[in-house]
Amino acid sequence: MHFINQTGFYKGKVRDVYTIKDNLLVMVASDRISAFDVILPHPIPFKGQVLNQIAAKFLNATSDIVPNWLLDIPLPHVAIGRKCIPFAVEMVIRGNLTGHAWRTYKKGERILCGVAMPDGMKENDFFPTPIITPSTKAHEGHDEDISREDIISKEHR
């Protein structure tokens, strides 16, 4: 696909992003599934639409608090917005001790992304309350854990 006045293209794990005139983005949310930085062979139908519409709902709901990039949702799986410098942090909300949190815990560590995890848990146990474990959003390779304090103190340009 190529757009009139297109000046760039980026294919991510889940989204394809087209730059228009170096100041607009057309973001197409696909049905691709990414797990542990691997794109799996079978997509989930309508996943892109659901992701895009959830993001649009929260971007619109918070636009009076902080301006954001979103200008329009012309199709359920497409967002158009201003090109800006991204705040490359992802927030992972964890309800139970699985995946990366479990691997960290199993090594004897009880702090994940600056958040304390209780002693005595087993794999898949639920946390007393969900925890937020932020990570950097890597363009290539793996995302890296970051604490709330590191996010706030980090200089973003």
C-alpha positions in Angstrom: 0.0 0.0 0.0 1.2 3.5 -0.8 -0.4 6.8 0.0 -0.3 10.1 -1.8 2.4 12.3 -0.2 3.8 9.3 1.7 7.3 10.0 3.1 7.8 7.0 5.3 6.7 3.5 6.4 7.3 1.4 9.5 6.1 -2.2 9.9 5.8 -3.0 13.6 4.9 -6.3 15.3 1.2 -5.4 15.3 0.8 -2.1 13.5 1.8 -0.7 10.1 2.6 3.0 10.2 2.6 5.3 7.2 4.1 8.8 7.4 2.4 11.5 5.3 4.2 14.8 4.4 6.5 14.1 7.5 3.8 15.4 9.9 0.9 13.0 9.8 0.7 9.3 10.6 -1.7 6.7 9.3 -1.6 3.8 11.7 -3.2 0.5 10.6 -3.8 -2.0 13.4 -3.5 -5.5 12.1 -4.8 -8.8 13.3 -1.2 -10.1 13.8 -0.4 -11.6 17.2 3.0 -10.9 18.8 4.1 -12.9 21.8 7.6 -12.6 23.3 8.7 -10.6 20.2 7.6 -13.2 17.8 4.8 -12.7 15.3 2.7 -15.9 15.4 1.4 -17.5 12.2 -2.3 -17.3 12.8 -3.9 -13.8 13.3 -7.0 -13.2 15.4 -9.9 -11.8 13.3 -10.9 -8.2 14.2 -8.0 -7.9 16.8 -6.8 -4.8 15.0 -10.2 -3.1 15.2 -10.6 -3.9 18.9 -7.1 -2.6 19.7 -7.6 0.6 17.6 -11.1 1.3 19.1 -9.9 0.8 22.7 -7.0 3.2 22.1 -9.3 5.7 20.4 -11.7 5.6 23.3 -9.1 6.3 25.9 -7.3 8.9 23.8 -10.6 10.8 23.3 -11.6 10.3 27.0 -8.3 11.9 28.2 -7.7 14.6 25.5 -9.0 17.3 27.9 -6.3 16.3 30.4 -3.4 15.9 28.0 -3.3 16.6 24.3 -2.5 13.6 22.1 -1.7 12.7 18.6 -5.1 11.4 17.4 -7.1 13.3 14.8 -9.5 10.8 13.2 -10.6 7.1 13.0 -11.7 6.8 9.4 -12.0 3.0 9.6 -12.3 0.7 12.7 -8.7 -0.5 12.4 -7.1 2.8 11.2 -6.1 5.9 13.1 -4.8 9.2 11.7 -2.9 11.6 13.8 -0.1 14.1 14.2 3.5 12.8 14.0 5.1 13.6 17.3 8.0 12.4 19.5 6.7 9.3 21.2 6.9 8.7 24.9 8.3 5.2 24.5 6.9 3.5 27.6 4.5 0.6 27.7 2.3 -0.1 30.8 1.7 -3.8 31.5 -1.0 -4.4 34.1 -0.5 -7.8 35.8 -3.2 -9.6 37.7 -1.2 -12.7 38.4 2.3 -14.1 38.6 3.0 -15.4 35.1 5.4 -14.9 32.2 8.2 -12.3 32.8 6.9 -11.6 36.4 7.1 -15.3 37.2 10.6 -15.7 35.7 11.8 -12.7 37.8 10.2 -14.0 40.9 11.5 -17.6 40.5 15.1 -16.1 40.5 14.4 -14.8 44.0 13.8 -11.2 43.0 10.8 -9.5 44.7 11.0 -6.1 42.9 9.7 -5.8 39.3 9.9 -2.4 37.6 10.1 -0.8 41.1 7.0 -2.7 42.3 7.3 -5.0 45.3 5.8 -8.5 44.9 4.7 -10.4 48.0 6.7 -13.4 49.3 5.2 -16.9 49.3 3.6 -16.8 45.8 3.5 -19.6 43.3 3.3 -19.4 39.6 -0.1 -18.2 38.4 -1.2 -16.9 41.8 -3.1 -13.7 41.7 -1.6 -10.5 43.2 -3.6 -9.0 46.1 -4.2 -6.1 43.7 -3.0 -5.8 40.1 0.4 -4.3 39.7 1.7 -1.9 37.0 5.0 -3.0 35.5 6.2 -0.4 32.9 8.8 -1.2 30.2 10.6 0.8 27.6 9.1 0.3 24.1 12.0 -0.9 22.0 12.0 -0.3 18.2 14.0 -3.5 17.8 14.8 -6.4 20.2 13.2 -6.7 23.7 11.5 -4.1 25.8 13.3 -3.4 29.1 11.8 -3.0 32.6 11.7 0.5 33.9 10.5 1.9 37.3 7.9 4.6 37.8 10.6 6.8 39.3 12.9 6.2 36.2 10.1 7.2 33.9 9.5 10.5 35.7 13.2 11.3 36.0 14.0 10.4 32.4 14.5 13.3 30.1 12.3 13.0 27.1 12.8 15.0 23.9 
